[in-house]
Amino acid sequence: MANYETQIVVIAGGPSGLSAAVQAAEDGAEVILLEKAAAVGGAANMGMGPLGIGTRYQKQQMIEISVEKAFNMFMEYTHYNVDARLVKRYFEQSAETIEWLEDMGVEFEGAYRYFPKSEATWHIVKTDQGIGPRAASFMNRALYARAQELGVKVLLETAARKIVMEEGKVAGVLGTDKDGNEIEIACKAAIICTGGAGCNKDFIKEETGYIHGVDMFNFAIPGIMGDGLKMAWEAGADHLPVRIEQAANIEGIDDLPGSVANVMGQPNLLVNTHGKRVMNEEHMQNTTFLSNVCSHQKDRVCFSLVDSSIVKYYMRNGVDHVCLVRPDPDVSDFAEGVKMAQENGNEGLFIADSIEELAEKAGIDVDTLADTVEEYNDFCDSVDEEFFKNKKYLRPLIKAPFYGARIRPGGYGTVGGIRINENCEACDKDFEPVTGLYAAGADACNIYDDSYMFLLPGNSMGFAVNTGRIAGMSAAEFVED
Ligand SMILES: Cc1cc2nc3c(=O)[nH]c(=O)nc-3n(C[C@H](O)[C@H](O)[C@H](O)COP(=O)(O)OP(=O)(O)OC[C@H]3O[C@@H](n4cnc5c(N)ncnc54)[C@H](O)[C@@H]3O)c2cc1C
């Protein structure tokens, strides 16, 4: 067994862990960071950037958003079912965190909305290839470089296994290195940042009831197995509900051509297996809302339906809702894309020469869907009496071939599980801090239940970076005493 000694062990090197390590080291603490994977960054290597409120980008772009406005929006959105002190501290710190990141070399494209009705709080990281997925890996790289500059000892391919507690206080962390050797690090404080349990099907089923790959399709980043949650609970932290961070997905989206994902994600007619409409489709763009809607249907599934005239409209005029994650608006290869995806084994896409045939192929009630389409087509000539959809999105389904895509609940991973307070101290059932134990990021993200607050985008990575910093500050202060 290899033995080390330090003041603070940070468990994991995603954005929360990296931020915790950098902040603690900047505050003068000696830090060792353990990361299970061969590289740092975690799930955030796939994302685009964190939330910031009241930043210089927003001022330059004349975007009116203040901590007060965001805080009030957030409290209403969560029905006040949240730790207001933690939310306030996180939002209040978020603008300074953007500057903190810039000081270590991170550049931002600016502040963006996720969709028109959201606020422009999403600070997309600048890359060498413009705006797009994985931009935040540039941020993680800068955090890692800063951690190394500050002397943080980073052990890659080294998984933490257990928090050693002595007399109710953190006394060390046990882990396993890349050669399978046991390591023990004596320390006064540990910060848990392992990103939830998005890759652990059994854990997800037990904690949330969803079956990954059957009625829910979340991103399952390898290695994110709930290790930190289990370690924290074992060390005495309170076990709060673990949720799926809801964001709906078109079934098999990872293998779909961009044009298919783009068209099927538009505010098209959306029905359930009964053939009934389920929402005002103009809100589909908020994929959390869409995911919740899908979760409430039989078999947790909905269907986005278009006809050839609607596809032609999108080709000619562009799609209604532009998505920065899939920024290419060209959908001219849609029909070929659907066929190609089907040939590649996608069973969630359907093509038919009539609405009845489409219903049969997709497993939707045939008669009801025919009635629904007839009624919807009538609304397109007048108003949507059913769900009040804006007229500009109402287009009739009249021309074959007709297309359908299954939409499922999905998620970025899991959120929540470890009770923390506004100082990111892990707390027990009596709300008392477990001495020396801290948590940040997805493991401790109990602030919006399962309904990711897309109205303030960047909220997930923003929470990770900011709670990481808060945990780092608190732990550094604790070990100094
Ligand atoms: C496709 C995608 C796009 C996204 N885009 C955005 C976005 O643009 N903006 C936004 O706000 N959010 C976004 N998110 C969500 C965001 O990435 C997460 O909220 C954020 O990464 C959580 O940070 P974290 O540090 O808590 O965990 P993670 O980033 O998940 O990192 C956890 C780390 O823990 C390590 N680990 C696990 N177990 C152990 C162990 N036992 N010992 C040591 N290490 C361990 C893992 O290897 C991993 O590196 C996106 C997520 C996905 C999947």
The ligand as a MOL file (V3000), in Angstrom:
LIG
                    3D

  0  0  0     0  0            999 V3000
M  V30 BEGIN CTAB
M  V30 COUNTS 53 58 0 0 0
M  V30 BEGIN ATOM
M  V30 1 C -23.5060 16.0250 -23.4180 0
M  V30 2 C -23.5100 16.9220 -22.2310 0
M  V30 3 C -23.5120 18.2930 -22.4170 0
M  V30 4 C -23.5620 19.1490 -21.3200 0
M  V30 5 N -23.5090 20.4900 -21.5280 0
M  V30 6 C -23.5800 21.3350 -20.4850 0
M  V30 7 C -23.4540 22.7410 -20.6700 0
M  V30 8 O -23.1430 23.2310 -21.7590 0
M  V30 9 N -23.6620 23.5350 -19.5770 0
M  V30 10 C -23.9590 23.0280 -18.3440 0
M  V30 11 O -24.2010 23.7830 -17.4130 0
M  V30 12 N -23.9780 21.6880 -18.1280 0
M  V30 13 C -23.7810 20.8420 -19.1600 0
M  V30 14 N -23.7770 19.4970 -18.9450 0
M  V30 15 C -23.8070 19.0010 -17.5540 0
M  V30 16 C -22.4140 19.1690 -16.9130 0
M  V30 17 O -21.4440 18.6300 -17.7690 0
M  V30 18 C -22.3540 18.5110 -15.5460 0
M  V30 19 O -23.3030 19.1070 -14.7070 0
M  V30 20 C -20.9800 18.6750 -14.9090 0
M  V30 21 O -19.9850 18.0680 -15.6990 0
M  V30 22 C -20.9670 18.0810 -13.5200 0
M  V30 23 O -19.6940 18.2780 -13.0010 0
M  V30 24 P -19.1170 17.3540 -11.8590 0
M  V30 25 O -17.7550 17.8330 -11.5870 0
M  V30 26 O -20.0920 17.2750 -10.7640 0
M  V30 27 O -19.0740 15.8820 -12.4870 0
M  V30 28 P -18.4640 15.3120 -13.8140 0
M  V30 29 O -18.1350 16.3370 -14.8020 0
M  V30 30 O -19.3940 14.2540 -14.2240 0
M  V30 31 O -17.1040 14.6480 -13.3540 0
M  V30 32 C -17.0890 13.5890 -12.4540 0
M  V30 33 C -15.6900 12.9700 -12.4350 0
M  V30 34 O -15.6330 12.0240 -11.3660 0
M  V30 35 C -14.7500 10.9940 -11.7340 0
M  V30 36 N -14.9420 9.8860 -10.7790 0
M  V30 37 C -16.0490 9.1280 -10.6260 0
M  V30 38 N -15.8710 8.2620 -9.6100 0
M  V30 39 C -14.6420 8.4990 -9.1040 0
M  V30 40 C -13.8960 7.9250 -8.0400 0
M  V30 41 N -14.3710 6.9140 -7.2930 0
M  V30 42 N -12.6540 8.3950 -7.7800 0
M  V30 43 C -12.1290 9.3980 -8.5500 0
M  V30 44 N -12.7920 9.9610 -9.5880 0
M  V30 45 C -14.0410 9.5250 -9.8440 0
M  V30 46 C -15.1540 10.7530 -13.1660 0
M  V30 47 O -14.1790 10.0140 -13.8710 0
M  V30 48 C -15.3190 12.1890 -13.6880 0
M  V30 49 O -14.1100 12.6880 -14.2050 0
M  V30 50 C -23.6530 18.6160 -20.0120 0
M  V30 51 C -23.6340 17.2420 -19.8220 0
M  V30 52 C -23.5530 16.3920 -20.9150 0
M  V30 53 C -23.5150 14.9120 -20.6770 0
M  V30 END ATOM
M  V30 BEGIN BOND
M  V30 1 1 1 2
M  V30 2 1 2 3
M  V30 3 2 2 52
M  V30 4 2 3 4
M  V30 5 1 4 5
M  V30 6 1 4 50
M  V30 7 2 5 6
M  V30 8 1 6 7
M  V30 9 1 6 13
M  V30 10 2 7 8
M  V30 11 1 7 9
M  V30 12 1 9 10
M  V30 13 2 10 11
M  V30 14 1 10 12
M  V30 15 2 12 13
M  V30 16 1 13 14
M  V30 17 1 14 15
M  V30 18 1 14 50
M  V30 19 1 15 16
M  V30 20 1 16 17
M  V30 21 1 16 18
M  V30 22 1 18 19
M  V30 23 1 18 20
M  V30 24 1 20 21
M  V30 25 1 20 22
M  V30 26 1 22 23
M  V30 27 1 23 24
M  V30 28 2 24 25
M  V30 29 1 24 26
M  V30 30 1 24 27
M  V30 31 1 27 28
M  V30 32 2 28 29
M  V30 33 1 28 30
M  V30 34 1 28 31
M  V30 35 1 31 32
M  V30 36 1 32 33
M  V30 37 1 33 34
M  V30 38 1 33 48
M  V30 39 1 34 35
M  V30 40 1 35 36
M  V30 41 1 35 46
M  V30 42 1 36 37
M  V30 43 1 36 45
M  V30 44 2 37 38
M  V30 45 1 38 39
M  V30 46 1 39 40
M  V30 47 2 39 45
M  V30 48 1 40 41
M  V30 49 2 40 42
M  V30 50 1 42 43
M  V30 51 2 43 44
M  V30 52 1 44 45
M  V30 53 1 46 47
M  V30 54 1 46 48
M  V30 55 1 48 49
M  V30 56 2 50 51
M  V30 57 1 51 52
M  V30 58 1 52 53
M  V30 END BOND
M  V30 END CTAB
M  END
